[in-house]
Amino acid sequence: MFADRAKIFIKSGKGGDGHCSFRRELYVPNGGPDGGDGGKGGDLIFEVDEGLNTLVDFRHKRKFAAGDGEQGGKRRCHGKNGDDVILRVPEGTVIKESKTGKVIADMSGSNRRQVVLKGGRGGLGNQHFATATMQVPKYAQPGKPAMELEVNLELKVIADVGLIGFPNVGKSTLLSRVTNADPKIANYHFTTLNPNLGVVDLEGAKGFVMADIPGLIEGASEGVGLGHEFLRHIERTKMMIHVVDAAGTEGRDPVDDIYKINAELEAYNPEIAGRPQVIAANKTDLIFEGDENPVDRLTAEFEPKGIRVFPISGVSGQGIQELLYYVSEQLQSMDTKPVVFEQEYFPEEELIYEDLPYTVEKEKDMYVVEGPKIEKMLGYTNLDSEKGFAFFQKFLKDAGILNELEKAGIQEGDTVKMYGLQFNYYK
């Protein structure tokens, strides 16, 4: 069976504890503190691997943990950093927090590598805590804890165009004729058990990626048949080719088929159901002369609604070129920006938004914000990245720190200091 979903447990590494020690050398009286810093915990990283197309690697192994940082040592020796763990996934994999279903990362487009769980920062050795009044500090900072999470991985096929329709209407045959894909083709239901992708090359026009989505049936949106197993794969498509058995070789009415599948799309996701569609009236070579032409019925029913109908034959190739050039033309007029699922869940929030104290005070010409809550935020947030800085701004607002600064009298352009970080305040 095609592995397009997995549920796994992931954990970053704990930061190593800082060391507490003092110089004890001959001829060096009253040696000062020399405890080294702990090593940083390893990160849990997801990375796109172009050679993968399923999530089968996560079927048997479901727990992944990065290495812990080592404790600092004497003589200011820094502990070794924990080893990172890199999980390689196919392009199009969406990582979601298992309880809420919120998106943590979408491994597609330009996002080829993302640190999902950041390792804990190593604790400071007692060498950092010596002052004029505290020359023998007997305290070293513990390392920051690890982060752990249960996540769902979902592979959502990346294609410009999706082929949808009932089983056995000829989607695989059409895909094999117009692309380099080699799907299994047979005359029985659910021949296709996993999405097949192929590239359509057109002379004088821009090509596109087409995906054969396994056949849908009534109730698919509720999980009947293959249901949600494959409906997720049309979420990225910009346009759909609705393949229908115009000849009614299995006794179904083609007009009724279109309405039933569209009803399943609407029930699953109304936004997807509203995307552009074109009807490929397949198996026209099997329509008997003298009978009422079902293509005329399809055209009269759907073209007034803005849905073009193309009579084709997947076996003979009749009408396929006209269909493909029309689809290519429609794609060029659409927004070419790929469908990417935005991040909704930030693992750092679970640690940072705990009920921890902080203080906001004015000192000379700046405002100083300190406390365990701030220290924890800075320990887990990468402020050098765009996403990390956006999260930092969100944290200041949601935690009420901006309100506290305003109550303290801060004005635009004033300096705010948070441990080693300084920035200017602007609304």
SULNOR-V149851 format. One record per residue. RES is the residue in one small letter. PHI is phi as a letter, one per 20 degrees, with the letter a starting at -180 (none if undefined). BURIAL is # if it has 24 or more other C-alpha atoms within 12 Angstrom, else .. D_FIRST is the distance of its C-alpha to the first C-alpha in Angstrom with 1 decimal. Layout:
# SULNOR-V149851
res=RES phi=PHI burial=BURIAL d_first=D_FIRST
res=RES phi=PHI burial=BURIAL d_first=D_FIRST
This chain:
# SULNOR-V149851
res=m phi=none burial=. d_first=0.0
res=f phi=f burial=. d_first=3.8
res=a phi=e burial=# d_first=6.2
res=d phi=d burial=# d_first=9.1
res=r phi=b burial=# d_first=11.0
res=a phi=b burial=# d_first=12.8
res=k phi=c burial=# d_first=16.1
res=i phi=c burial=# d_first=18.6
res=f phi=d burial=# d_first=22.3
res=i phi=c burial=# d_first=24.5
res=k phi=b burial=# d_first=28.2
res=s phi=e burial=# d_first=30.9
res=g phi=e burial=# d_first=33.8
res=k phi=f burial=# d_first=37.1
res=g phi=f burial=# d_first=40.2
res=g phi=f burial=# d_first=42.7
res=d phi=f burial=# d_first=46.0
res=g phi=f burial=# d_first=49.2
res=h phi=d burial=# d_first=51.8
res=c phi=d burial=# d_first=55.2
res=s phi=b burial=# d_first=57.9
res=f phi=c burial=# d_first=61.3
res=r phi=f burial=. d_first=63.0
res=r phi=c burial=. d_first=65.0
res=e phi=c burial=. d_first=66.8
res=l phi=f burial=. d_first=70.3
res=y phi=m burial=. d_first=72.8
res=v phi=c burial=. d_first=70.4
res=p phi=f burial=. d_first=71.9
res=n phi=l burial=. d_first=70.0
res=g phi=g burial=. d_first=66.7
res=g phi=e burial=# d_first=64.5
res=p phi=f burial=# d_first=60.8
res=d phi=c burial=# d_first=58.4
res=g phi=f burial=# d_first=55.0
res=g phi=e burial=# d_first=52.1
res=d phi=e burial=# d_first=49.1
res=g phi=f burial=# d_first=45.7
res=g phi=f burial=# d_first=42.8
res=k phi=f burial=# d_first=40.2
res=g phi=f burial=# d_first=36.8
res=g phi=f burial=# d_first=33.8
res=d phi=e burial=# d_first=31.7
res=l phi=d burial=# d_first=27.9
res=i phi=d burial=# d_first=26.8
res=f phi=d burial=# d_first=23.7
res=e phi=b burial=# d_first=23.8
res=v phi=f burial=# d_first=21.9
res=d phi=d burial=. d_first=20.7
res=e phi=f burial=. d_first=20.7
res=g phi=e burial=. d_first=18.8
res=l phi=d burial=. d_first=15.5
res=n phi=c burial=# d_first=13.0
res=t phi=b burial=# d_first=10.3
res=l phi=d burial=# d_first=11.1
res=v phi=f burial=. d_first=9.5
res=d phi=f burial=. d_first=13.2
res=f phi=d burial=# d_first=13.7
res=r phi=f burial=. d_first=11.2
res=h phi=d burial=. d_first=14.0
res=k phi=d burial=. d_first=17.1
res=r phi=c burial=. d_first=18.0
res=k phi=c burial=. d_first=21.8
res=f phi=c burial=# d_first=23.6
res=a phi=c burial=# d_first=27.4
res=a phi=f burial=# d_first=29.9
res=g phi=f burial=# d_first=33.2
res=d phi=f burial=# d_first=36.3
res=g phi=f burial=# d_first=39.5
res=e phi=e burial=# d_first=42.3
res=q phi=f burial=# d_first=45.6
res=g phi=f burial=# d_first=48.5
res=g phi=c burial=# d_first=51.3
res=k phi=f burial=# d_first=55.0
res=r phi=l burial=# d_first=57.0
res=r phi=m burial=# d_first=54.7
res=c phi=f burial=# d_first=51.7
res=h phi=e burial=# d_first=48.5
res=g phi=f burial=# d_first=45.5
res=k phi=f burial=# d_first=42.5
res=n phi=f burial=# d_first=39.7
res=g phi=f burial=# d_first=36.4
res=d phi=f burial=# d_first=33.5
res=d phi=f burial=# d_first=31.1
res=v phi=d burial=# d_first=27.3
res=i phi=d burial=# d_first=25.3
res=l phi=e burial=# d_first=21.6
res=r phi=e burial=# d_first=20.1
res=v phi=c burial=# d_first=17.6
res=p phi=f burial=# d_first=16.6
res=e phi=f burial=# d_first=19.1
res=g phi=o burial=# d_first=18.5
res=t phi=f burial=# d_first=17.5
res=v phi=d burial=# d_first=19.5
res=i phi=d burial=# d_first=20.7
res=k phi=c burial=# d_first=22.0
res=e phi=f burial=# d_first=24.2
res=s phi=f burial=# d_first=22.3
res=k phi=f burial=. d_first=25.3
res=t phi=e burial=. d_first=26.6
res=g phi=m burial=. d_first=23.7
res=k phi=f burial=. d_first=26.0
res=v phi=f burial=# d_first=25.1
res=i phi=e burial=# d_first=26.1
res=a phi=b burial=# d_first=25.1
res=d phi=d burial=# d_first=23.4
res=m phi=e burial=# d_first=22.5
res=s phi=b burial=# d_first=23.3
res=g phi=m burial=# d_first=26.5
res=s phi=e burial=. d_first=29.2
res=n phi=e burial=# d_first=27.7
res=r phi=e burial=# d_first=26.4
res=r phi=b burial=# d_first=27.4
res=q phi=b burial=# d_first=28.2
res=v phi=e burial=# d_first=29.7
res=v phi=e burial=# d_first=28.0
res=l phi=c burial=# d_first=30.0
res=k phi=e burial=# d_first=33.4
res=g phi=f burial=# d_first=35.0
res=g phi=f burial=# d_first=38.2
res=r phi=f burial=# d_first=41.5
res=g phi=f burial=# d_first=43.6
res=g phi=f burial=# d_first=46.8
res=l phi=e burial=# d_first=50.2
res=g phi=f burial=# d_first=52.6
res=n phi=f burial=# d_first=56.1
res=q phi=f burial=# d_first=57.6
res=h phi=e burial=# d_first=56.6
res=f phi=d burial=# d_first=58.5
res=a phi=f burial=. d_first=62.0
res=t phi=c burial=. d_first=64.6
res=a phi=f burial=. d_first=68.4
res=t phi=e burial=. d_first=68.6
res=m phi=c burial=. d_first=65.6
res=q phi=e burial=. d_first=66.1
res=v phi=c burial=# d_first=64.4
res=p phi=f burial=# d_first=61.1
res=k phi=d burial=. d_first=59.4
res=y phi=c burial=# d_first=56.2
res=a phi=c burial=# d_first=53.0
res=q phi=f burial=# d_first=50.1
res=p phi=f burial=# d_first=46.9
res=g phi=f burial=# d_first=43.6
res=k phi=f burial=# d_first=41.4
res=p phi=f burial=# d_first=38.6
res=a phi=f burial=# d_first=34.9
res=m phi=d burial=# d_first=32.5
res=e phi=c burial=# d_first=29.3
res=l phi=a burial=# d_first=26.6
res=e phi=d burial=# d_first=23.3
res=v phi=c burial=# d_first=21.2
res=n phi=d burial=# d_first=18.0
res=l phi=d burial=# d_first=16.2
res=e phi=c burial=# d_first=14.8
res=l phi=e burial=# d_first=13.9
res=k phi=d burial=# d_first=15.8
res=v phi=g burial=# d_first=15.9
res=i phi=d burial=# d_first=19.4
res=a phi=b burial=# d_first=20.9
res=d phi=f burial=# d_first=24.3
res=v phi=c burial=# d_first=23.4
res=g phi=d burial=# d_first=20.5
res=l phi=e burial=# d_first=20.2
res=i phi=c burial=# d_first=19.9
res=g phi=q burial=# d_first=20.8
res=f phi=f burial=# d_first=19.9
res=p phi=f burial=# d_first=17.4
res=n phi=m burial=# d_first=19.1
res=v phi=d burial=# d_first=21.8
res=g phi=o burial=# d_first=21.4
res=k phi=f burial=# d_first=19.5
res=s phi=f burial=# d_first=17.6
res=t phi=f burial=# d_first=21.0
res=l phi=f burial=# d_first=22.8
res=l phi=f burial=# d_first=20.6
res=s phi=f burial=# d_first=20.9
res=r phi=f burial=# d_first=24.7
res=v phi=d burial=# d_first=25.5
res=t phi=c burial=# d_first=23.4
res=n phi=e burial=. d_first=22.3
res=a phi=f burial=# d_first=18.6
res=d phi=c burial=. d_first=17.3
res=p phi=f burial=# d_first=14.7
res=k phi=f burial=# d_first=14.0
res=i phi=c burial=# d_first=16.6
res=a phi=b burial=. d_first=17.5
res=n phi=e burial=. d_first=19.6
res=y phi=b burial=. d_first=17.4
res=h phi=f burial=. d_first=15.7
res=f phi=l burial=# d_first=12.3
res=t phi=g burial=# d_first=12.2
res=t phi=e burial=# d_first=10.7
res=l phi=d burial=# d_first=7.1
res=n phi=b burial=# d_first=7.6
res=p phi=f burial=# d_first=11.3
res=n phi=d burial=# d_first=13.5
res=l phi=d burial=# d_first=16.7
res=g phi=b burial=# d_first=20.0
res=v phi=d burial=# d_first=23.6
res=v phi=e burial=# d_first=26.3
res=d phi=d burial=. d_first=29.6
res=l phi=c burial=. d_first=32.7
res=e phi=f burial=. d_first=36.2
res=g phi=m burial=. d_first=38.6
res=a phi=b burial=. d_first=36.1
res=k phi=f burial=. d_first=33.6
res=g phi=f burial=# d_first=30.0
res=f phi=b burial=# d_first=26.9
res=v phi=e burial=# d_first=23.2
res=m phi=d burial=# d_first=21.3
res=a phi=c burial=# d_first=17.7
res=d phi=e burial=# d_first=16.2
res=i phi=e burial=# d_first=14.7
res=p phi=g burial=# d_first=12.7
res=g phi=g burial=# d_first=15.4
res=l phi=e burial=# d_first=17.0
res=i phi=c burial=# d_first=19.0
res=e phi=f burial=# d_first=21.9
res=g phi=n burial=. d_first=21.2
res=a phi=f burial=# d_first=18.1
res=s phi=f burial=# d_first=20.1
res=e phi=d burial=. d_first=20.4
res=g phi=n burial=. d_first=16.7
res=v phi=f burial=. d_first=17.1
res=g phi=m burial=. d_first=14.4
res=l phi=e burial=# d_first=11.6
res=g phi=l burial=# d_first=14.6
res=h phi=f burial=# d_first=14.4
res=e phi=g burial=# d_first=10.7
res=f phi=c burial=# d_first=12.2
res=l phi=g burial=# d_first=15.9
res=r phi=f burial=# d_first=16.1
res=h phi=f burial=# d_first=15.5
res=i phi=e burial=# d_first=18.8
res=e phi=f burial=# d_first=20.8
res=r phi=e burial=# d_first=22.0
res=t phi=f burial=# d_first=22.8
res=k phi=e burial=# d_first=26.6
res=m phi=b burial=# d_first=26.7
res=m phi=c burial=# d_first=24.7
res=i phi=d burial=# d_first=25.1
res=h phi=e burial=# d_first=24.9
res=v phi=e burial=# d_first=24.2
res=v phi=c burial=# d_first=25.8
res=d phi=e burial=# d_first=26.7
res=a phi=f burial=# d_first=30.4
res=a phi=f burial=# d_first=31.3
res=g phi=m burial=# d_first=29.8
res=t phi=f burial=. d_first=28.5
res=e phi=d burial=. d_first=26.6
res=g phi=n burial=. d_first=29.5
res=r phi=e burial=. d_first=28.6
res=d phi=e burial=. d_first=31.0
res=p phi=f burial=# d_first=29.9
res=v phi=f burial=# d_first=32.0
res=d phi=f burial=# d_first=30.5
res=d phi=g burial=# d_first=26.9
res=i phi=f burial=# d_first=27.8
res=y phi=f burial=# d_first=29.3
res=k phi=f burial=# d_first=26.5
res=i phi=f burial=# d_first=23.8
res=n phi=f burial=# d_first=26.3
res=a phi=f burial=# d_first=26.9
res=e phi=f burial=# d_first=23.3
res=l phi=f burial=# d_first=23.5
res=e phi=f burial=. d_first=26.9
res=a phi=f burial=. d_first=25.6
res=y phi=f burial=# d_first=22.7
res=n phi=a burial=. d_first=25.0
res=p phi=g burial=. d_first=28.4
res=e phi=f burial=. d_first=28.7
res=i phi=f burial=# d_first=25.7
res=a phi=f burial=# d_first=27.1
res=g phi=e burial=. d_first=30.4
res=r phi=f burial=# d_first=29.2
res=p phi=g burial=# d_first=30.5
res=q phi=c burial=# d_first=29.1
res=v phi=c burial=# d_first=30.0
res=i phi=d burial=# d_first=29.4
res=a phi=d burial=# d_first=28.4
res=a phi=e burial=# d_first=29.9
res=n phi=e burial=# d_first=28.0
res=k phi=m burial=# d_first=29.0
res=t phi=f burial=# d_first=32.7
res=d phi=f burial=# d_first=33.5
res=l phi=d burial=. d_first=32.9
res=i phi=e burial=. d_first=35.4
res=f phi=e burial=. d_first=38.5
res=e phi=f burial=. d_first=41.9
res=g phi=n burial=. d_first=44.1
res=d phi=f burial=. d_first=41.4
res=e phi=f burial=. d_first=41.2
res=n phi=f burial=. d_first=39.2
res=p phi=f burial=# d_first=36.1
res=v phi=f burial=# d_first=35.9
res=d phi=f burial=. d_first=39.4
res=r phi=f burial=. d_first=38.2
res=l phi=f burial=# d_first=35.3
res=t phi=f burial=# d_first=37.7
res=a phi=f burial=. d_first=40.3
res=e phi=e burial=. d_first=37.9
res=f phi=d burial=# d_first=36.1
res=e phi=f burial=. d_first=38.2
res=p phi=f burial=. d_first=40.9
res=k phi=e burial=. d_first=38.3
res=g phi=n burial=. d_first=37.6
res=i phi=d burial=# d_first=34.4
res=r phi=f burial=# d_first=35.0
res=v phi=d burial=# d_first=33.9
res=f phi=d burial=# d_first=33.4
res=p phi=f burial=# d_first=33.4
res=i phi=c burial=# d_first=31.1
res=s phi=c burial=# d_first=29.8
res=g phi=f burial=# d_first=26.6
res=v phi=e burial=# d_first=27.9
res=s phi=e burial=. d_first=31.4
res=g phi=n burial=# d_first=30.9
res=q phi=f burial=. d_first=33.7
res=g phi=m burial=# d_first=33.9
res=i phi=f burial=# d_first=30.9
res=q phi=f burial=# d_first=33.2
res=e phi=g burial=. d_first=35.0
res=l phi=f burial=# d_first=31.9
res=l phi=f burial=# d_first=30.6
res=y phi=f burial=# d_first=34.1
res=y phi=f burial=# d_first=34.4
res=v phi=f burial=# d_first=31.1
res=s phi=f burial=# d_first=32.2
res=e phi=f burial=. d_first=35.6
res=q phi=f burial=# d_first=34.2
res=l phi=f burial=# d_first=32.0
res=q phi=f burial=. d_first=35.2
res=s phi=e burial=. d_first=37.0
res=m phi=e burial=. d_first=34.4
res=d phi=f burial=. d_first=34.2
res=t phi=e burial=. d_first=32.3
res=k phi=f burial=. d_first=31.5
res=p phi=f burial=. d_first=27.8
res=v phi=f burial=# d_first=26.2
res=v phi=c burial=# d_first=26.2
res=f phi=e burial=# d_first=25.7
res=e phi=f burial=. d_first=28.9
res=q phi=f burial=# d_first=29.2
res=e phi=d burial=. d_first=30.1
res=y phi=c burial=# d_first=30.0
res=f phi=d burial=# d_first=32.1
res=p phi=g burial=# d_first=31.6
res=e phi=f burial=# d_first=35.2
res=e phi=f burial=# d_first=36.4
res=e phi=f burial=. d_first=35.5
res=l phi=e burial=# d_first=38.0
res=i phi=f burial=# d_first=40.6
res=y phi=e burial=# d_first=41.2
res=e phi=f burial=. d_first=42.3
res=d phi=f burial=. d_first=45.8
res=l phi=d burial=. d_first=47.6
res=p phi=f burial=. d_first=51.1
res=y phi=b burial=# d_first=52.3
res=t phi=c burial=# d_first=55.6
res=v phi=c burial=# d_first=57.0
res=e phi=c burial=# d_first=60.4
res=k phi=d burial=. d_first=62.7
res=e phi=c burial=. d_first=64.3
res=k phi=l burial=. d_first=66.8
res=d phi=d burial=. d_first=65.2
res=m phi=b burial=# d_first=61.5
res=y phi=d burial=# d_first=59.3
res=v phi=d burial=# d_first=57.5
res=v phi=d burial=# d_first=54.3
res=e phi=b burial=# d_first=53.4
res=g phi=p burial=. d_first=51.8
res=p phi=g burial=. d_first=48.7
res=k phi=f burial=# d_first=46.7
res=i phi=f burial=# d_first=47.5
res=e phi=f burial=# d_first=47.1
res=k phi=f burial=# d_first=43.6
res=m phi=g burial=# d_first=42.6
res=l phi=f burial=# d_first=44.0
res=g phi=f burial=# d_first=42.2
res=y phi=c burial=# d_first=38.7
res=t phi=d burial=# d_first=39.2
res=n phi=e burial=# d_first=39.2
res=l phi=f burial=. d_first=42.1
res=d phi=f burial=. d_first=41.9
res=s phi=e burial=. d_first=38.7
res=e phi=f burial=. d_first=38.9
res=k phi=f burial=# d_first=36.3
res=g phi=f burial=# d_first=38.1
res=f phi=f burial=. d_first=41.4
res=a phi=f burial=. d_first=40.2
res=f phi=f burial=# d_first=38.9
res=f phi=g burial=# d_first=42.4
res=q phi=f burial=. d_first=44.1
res=k phi=f burial=. d_first=42.0
res=f phi=f burial=# d_first=42.7
res=l phi=g burial=# d_first=46.5
res=k phi=f burial=. d_first=46.5
res=d phi=f burial=. d_first=44.2
res=a phi=e burial=# d_first=46.0
res=g phi=n burial=. d_first=49.4
res=i phi=f burial=# d_first=50.7
res=l phi=f burial=# d_first=51.8
res=n phi=f burial=. d_first=53.7
res=e phi=f burial=. d_first=55.4
res=l phi=f burial=# d_first=56.4
res=e phi=f burial=. d_first=57.9
res=k phi=f burial=. d_first=59.8
res=a phi=f burial=. d_first=61.2
res=g phi=n burial=. d_first=62.6
res=i phi=f burial=# d_first=60.4
res=q phi=c burial=. d_first=61.1
res=e phi=g burial=. d_first=59.3
res=g phi=n burial=. d_first=59.5
res=d phi=f burial=# d_first=60.1
res=t phi=e burial=# d_first=58.4
res=v phi=d burial=# d_first=55.9
res=k phi=d burial=# d_first=55.3
res=m phi=c burial=# d_first=52.3
res=y phi=l burial=. d_first=52.8
res=g phi=e burial=. d_first=52.5
res=l phi=d burial=. d_first=51.4
res=q phi=c burial=. d_first=53.9
res=f phi=b burial=. d_first=53.4
res=n phi=e burial=. d_first=55.5
res=y phi=e burial=. d_first=55.0
res=y phi=c burial=. d_first=54.5
res=k phi=f burial=. d_first=53.5
